[in-house]
């Protein structure tokens, strides 16, 4: 498990509360409602960290965009 942060907790909350497999951009839009000054790069960086720690999985249903699940 990676060190807790406000951004990571918000990302995990979004993923736990959706039944879809959202893209990073969709996650970003949802987290931005709670943390207006978050950047898209921060979401991508945190998703990579969460993936590396095994808390999130990355799926590639298309050749274009990765999607994430808890």
DSSP file (Angstrom, degrees, kcal/mol; ACC not computed):
  #  RESIDUE AA STRUCTURE BP1 BP2  ACC     N-H-->O    O-->H-N    N-H-->O    O-->H-N    TCO  KAPPA ALPHA  PHI   PSI    X-CA   Y-CA   Z-CA
    1    1 A X              0   0    0      0, 0.0     2,-0.1     0, 0.0     3,-0.1   0.000 360.0 360.0 360.0 137.8    0.0    0.0    0.0
    2    2 A X        -     0   0    0      1,-0.1     3,-0.1    48,-0.0    48,-0.0  -0.461 360.0 -80.2 -85.0 160.3    1.3    3.5   -0.9
    3    3 A X        -     0   0    0     -2,-0.1    -1,-0.1     1,-0.1     2,-0.1  -0.286  55.7-106.5 -58.0 140.5    1.4    6.4    1.6
    4    4 A X        +     0   0    0     -3,-0.1     2,-0.3     4,-0.1    -1,-0.1  -0.414  44.0 169.0 -72.8 144.7   -2.0    8.0    2.0
    5    5 A X     >  -     0   0    0     -2,-0.1     4,-2.7     1,-0.1     5,-0.2  -0.968  46.7-111.3-147.2 160.5   -2.7   11.4    0.4
    6    6 A X  H  > S+     0   0    0     -2,-0.3     4,-2.0     1,-0.2     5,-0.1   0.900 118.7  49.0 -58.7 -42.0   -5.8   13.5   -0.1
    7    7 A X  H  > S+     0   0    0      2,-0.2     4,-2.3     1,-0.2    -1,-0.2   0.935 112.2  46.3 -66.7 -46.9   -5.5   13.0   -3.9
    8    8 A X  H  > S+     0   0    0      1,-0.2     4,-2.7     2,-0.2     5,-0.2   0.909 112.0  51.4 -63.2 -41.3   -5.1    9.2   -3.7
    9    9 A X  H  X S+     0   0    0     -4,-2.7     4,-2.3     1,-0.2    -1,-0.2   0.904 110.4  49.1 -62.3 -40.0   -7.9    8.8   -1.2
   10   10 A X  H  X S+     0   0    0     -4,-2.0     4,-2.2    -5,-0.2    -2,-0.2   0.897 111.3  49.6 -66.1 -40.5  -10.2   10.8   -3.5
   11   11 A X  H  X S+     0   0    0     -4,-2.3     4,-2.4     2,-0.2    -2,-0.2   0.932 112.2  47.3 -63.7 -46.4   -9.2    8.7   -6.5
   12   12 A X  H  X S+     0   0    0     -4,-2.7     4,-2.6     1,-0.2    -2,-0.2   0.895 110.0  53.8 -62.4 -39.7   -9.9    5.5   -4.6
   13   13 A X  H  X S+     0   0    0     -4,-2.3     4,-1.4    -5,-0.2    -1,-0.2   0.923 109.0  48.5 -60.1 -45.5  -13.2    6.9   -3.4
   14   14 A X  H  < S+     0   0    0     -4,-2.2     3,-0.3     1,-0.2    -2,-0.2   0.933 113.3  47.3 -60.7 -46.4  -14.3    7.6   -7.0
   15   15 A X  H >< S+     0   0    0     -4,-2.4     3,-1.0     1,-0.2    55,-0.3   0.874 111.0  51.2 -65.2 -37.2  -13.3    4.1   -8.1
   16   16 A X  H 3< S+     0   0    0     -4,-2.6    -1,-0.2     1,-0.2    -2,-0.2   0.774 110.0  51.4 -69.5 -25.6  -15.0    2.4   -5.2
   17   17 A X  T 3< S+     0   0    0     -4,-1.4     2,-0.4    -3,-0.3    -1,-0.2   0.168  98.1  76.3-102.2  17.9  -18.2    4.3   -5.9
   18   18 A X    <   -     0   0    0     -3,-1.0     4,-0.0     2,-0.1    -4,-0.0  -0.962  57.2-158.1-126.7 148.1  -18.6    3.5   -9.6
   19   19 A X  S    S+     0   0    0     -2,-0.4     2,-0.1    50,-0.0    -1,-0.1   0.449  75.3  77.1 -98.5  -2.7  -19.7    0.3  -11.3
   20   20 A X  S    S-     0   0    0     -5,-0.0     2,-0.6    49,-0.0    -2,-0.1  -0.363  87.6-113.7 -95.9-179.4  -17.9    1.2  -14.5
   21   21 A X        -     0   0    0     -2,-0.1    48,-0.2    48,-0.1    -2,-0.0  -0.824  46.7-159.5-113.7  86.3  -14.3    0.9  -15.4
   22   22 A X        -     0   0    0     -2,-0.6    46,-2.7    46,-0.4     2,-0.1  -0.198  12.7-119.1 -76.5 158.8  -13.5    4.6  -15.9
   23   23 A X  B  >  -A   67   0A   0     44,-0.2     4,-2.4     1,-0.1     5,-0.2  -0.417  32.5-106.2 -81.6 165.6  -10.7    6.3  -17.8
   24   24 A X  H  > S+     0   0    0     42,-0.6     4,-2.8     1,-0.2     5,-0.1   0.865 121.7  55.7 -61.2 -36.5   -8.2    8.6  -16.0
   25   25 A X  H  > S+     0   0    0      2,-0.2     4,-2.1     1,-0.2    -1,-0.2   0.896 108.2  46.9 -64.6 -40.1   -9.9   11.6  -17.6
   26   26 A X  H  > S+     0   0    0      2,-0.2     4,-2.0     1,-0.2    -2,-0.2   0.923 112.6  49.6 -67.0 -44.3  -13.3   10.6  -16.1
   27   27 A X  H  X S+     0   0    0     -4,-2.4     4,-3.0     1,-0.2     5,-0.3   0.928 109.1  53.7 -58.1 -45.7  -11.7   10.0  -12.7
   28   28 A X  H  X S+     0   0    0     -4,-2.8     4,-2.4     1,-0.2    -1,-0.2   0.917 107.1  50.3 -54.9 -47.5  -10.0   13.4  -13.0
   29   29 A X  H  X S+     0   0    0     -4,-2.1     4,-0.6     1,-0.2    -1,-0.2   0.874 113.7  45.5 -61.7 -38.0  -13.4   15.1  -13.7
   30   30 A X  H >X S+     0   0    0     -4,-2.0     3,-0.9     2,-0.2     4,-0.5   0.919 114.1  46.6 -71.7 -44.4  -15.0   13.4  -10.6
   31   31 A X  H >X S+     0   0    0     -4,-3.0     4,-3.0     1,-0.2     3,-1.3   0.849 102.4  66.2 -66.5 -33.8  -12.0   14.1   -8.3
   32   32 A X  H 3< S+     0   0    0     -4,-2.4    -1,-0.2    -5,-0.3    -2,-0.2   0.768  91.6  63.2 -60.4 -26.2  -12.0   17.7   -9.5
   33   33 A X  H << S+     0   0    0     -3,-0.9    -1,-0.3    -4,-0.6     3,-0.2   0.834 115.0  31.4 -66.5 -31.4  -15.4   18.2   -7.9
   34   34 A X  H << S+     0   0    0     -3,-1.3     2,-0.4    -4,-0.5    -2,-0.2   0.793 134.0  29.7 -93.7 -35.5  -13.8   17.5   -4.5
   35   35 A X  S >< S-     0   0    0     -4,-3.0     3,-2.0     1,-0.1    -1,-0.2  -0.772  70.2-176.2-127.3  84.5  -10.3   18.9   -5.1
   36   36 A X  T 3  S+     0   0    0     -2,-0.4    -1,-0.1     1,-0.3    -4,-0.1   0.743  79.7  53.0 -57.6 -27.2  -10.7   21.7   -7.7
   37   37 A X  T 3  S+     0   0    0      2,-0.1    -1,-0.3     0, 0.0     2,-0.1   0.334  79.3 120.7 -94.9   9.9   -7.0   22.5   -8.1
   38   38 A X    <   -     0   0    0     -3,-2.0     2,-0.3    -7,-0.1    -3,-0.0  -0.442  54.9-138.8 -70.5 145.9   -6.0   18.9   -8.8
   39   39 A X     >  -     0   0    0     -2,-0.1     4,-1.6     1,-0.1     3,-0.4  -0.731  17.2-120.5-104.8 156.6   -4.2   18.4  -12.2
   40   40 A X  H  > S+     0   0    0     -2,-0.3     4,-2.4     1,-0.2     5,-0.2   0.870 114.7  57.9 -60.8 -37.6   -4.7   15.6  -14.7
   41   41 A X  H  > S+     0   0    0      1,-0.2     4,-2.6     2,-0.2    -1,-0.2   0.863 103.0  54.1 -61.9 -35.2   -1.0   14.7  -14.3
   42   42 A X  H  > S+     0   0    0     -3,-0.4     4,-2.4     2,-0.2    -1,-0.2   0.896 107.7  49.7 -65.5 -40.4   -1.5   14.2  -10.6
   43   43 A X  H  X S+     0   0    0     -4,-1.6     4,-2.6     2,-0.2    -2,-0.2   0.945 112.6  46.7 -63.6 -47.8   -4.4   11.7  -11.3
   44   44 A X  H  X S+     0   0    0     -4,-2.4     4,-2.3     2,-0.2    -2,-0.2   0.920 112.6  50.0 -60.0 -44.2   -2.2    9.8  -13.8
   45   45 A X  H  X S+     0   0    0     -4,-2.6     4,-2.0     1,-0.2    -1,-0.2   0.914 113.3  45.7 -61.8 -43.7    0.8    9.8  -11.3
   46   46 A X  H  X S+     0   0    0     -4,-2.4     4,-2.7     2,-0.2    -1,-0.2   0.865 109.9  53.8 -70.1 -36.2   -1.4    8.5   -8.5
   47   47 A X  H  X S+     0   0    0     -4,-2.6     4,-2.4     2,-0.2    -1,-0.2   0.904 108.6  50.5 -63.2 -40.1   -3.1    5.9  -10.7
   48   48 A X  H  X S+     0   0    0     -4,-2.3     4,-2.6     2,-0.2    -2,-0.2   0.924 111.9  47.1 -61.7 -43.9    0.4    4.6  -11.6
   49   49 A X  H  X S+     0   0    0     -4,-2.0     4,-1.8     2,-0.2    -2,-0.2   0.911 113.3  47.8 -63.7 -42.9    1.4    4.4   -7.9
   50   50 A X  H  X>S+     0   0    0     -4,-2.7     5,-1.9     2,-0.2     6,-1.4   0.860 112.4  50.0 -67.3 -35.5   -1.9    2.7   -7.0
   51   51 A X  H ><5S+     0   0    0     -4,-2.4     3,-1.1     4,-0.2    -2,-0.2   0.933 109.5  50.8 -65.6 -46.2   -1.4    0.2   -9.9
   52   52 A X  H 3<5S+     0   0    0     -4,-2.6    -2,-0.2     1,-0.3    -1,-0.2   0.849 110.7  49.3 -61.2 -35.1    2.2   -0.5   -8.8
   53   53 A X  H 3<5S-     0   0    0     -4,-1.8    -1,-0.3    -5,-0.2    -2,-0.2   0.555 115.4-116.1 -82.5  -7.5    1.0   -1.2   -5.2
   54   54 A X  T <<5S+     0   0    0     -3,-1.1    -3,-0.2    -4,-0.5    -2,-0.1   0.534  86.3 113.5  87.3   6.1   -1.8   -3.5   -6.4
   55   55 A X  S   <S+     0   0    0     -5,-1.9     2,-0.3    -6,-0.2    -4,-0.2   0.718  80.2  32.2 -81.6 -20.9   -4.6   -1.4   -5.2
   56   56 A X  S    S-     0   0    0     -6,-1.4     2,-0.4    -9,-0.1    -2,-0.3  -0.977  71.7-145.4-135.1 145.1   -5.9   -0.6   -8.7
   57   57 A X  E     -B   69   0A   0     12,-2.8    12,-1.9    -2,-0.3     2,-0.5  -0.886  11.1-141.1-111.2 148.6   -5.8   -2.6  -11.9
   58   58 A X  E     -B   68   0A   0     -2,-0.4     2,-0.3    10,-0.2    10,-0.2  -0.919  19.1-170.5-108.9 129.0   -5.3   -1.1  -15.4
   59   59 A X  E     -B   67   0A   0      8,-3.7     8,-3.1    -2,-0.5     2,-0.4  -0.882  16.7-155.4-118.7 150.6   -7.4   -2.5  -18.2
   60   60 A X        +     0   0    0     -2,-0.3     6,-0.1     6,-0.2    -2,-0.0  -0.679  23.6 162.1-124.4  77.0   -7.1   -1.8  -21.9
   61   61 A X  S    S+     0   0    0     -2,-0.4     2,-0.3     4,-0.3    -1,-0.1   0.713  76.3  25.6 -69.7 -17.5  -10.5   -2.5  -23.5
   62   62 A X  S    S-     0   0    0      3,-0.6     0, 0.0    -3,-0.1     0, 0.0  -0.882  85.6-113.7-134.4 168.8   -9.4   -0.5  -26.5
   63   63 A X  S    S+     0   0    0     -2,-0.3     3,-0.1     1,-0.1    -2,-0.0   0.510 109.4  51.2 -79.4  -3.4   -6.1    0.3  -28.1
   64   64 A X  S    S+     0   0    0      1,-0.2     2,-0.4     0, 0.0    -1,-0.1   0.891 106.8  31.7-102.3 -50.7   -6.5    4.0  -27.2
   65   65 A X        -     0   0    0    -42,-0.0    -3,-0.6   -41,-0.0    -4,-0.3  -0.927  63.5-137.6-124.4 134.0   -7.5    4.5  -23.6
   66   66 A X        -     0   0    0     -2,-0.4   -42,-0.6    -6,-0.1     2,-0.3  -0.591  20.4-157.6 -80.1 148.0   -6.6    2.7  -20.4
   67   67 A X  E     -AB  23  59A   0     -8,-3.1    -8,-3.7    -2,-0.2     2,-0.3  -0.903   6.6-142.1-125.4 156.8   -9.4    2.2  -17.9
   68   68 A X  E     - B   0  58A   0    -46,-2.7   -46,-0.4    -2,-0.3     2,-0.3  -0.870  15.4-178.6-126.8 151.9   -9.1    1.5  -14.2
   69   69 A X  E       B   0  57A   0    -12,-1.9   -12,-2.8    -2,-0.3   -53,-0.1  -0.979 360.0 360.0-145.3 154.6  -10.8   -0.6  -11.5
   70   70 A X              0   0    0     -2,-0.3   -54,-0.1   -55,-0.3   -49,-0.0   0.441 360.0 360.0 -80.0 360.0  -10.4   -1.1   -7.8
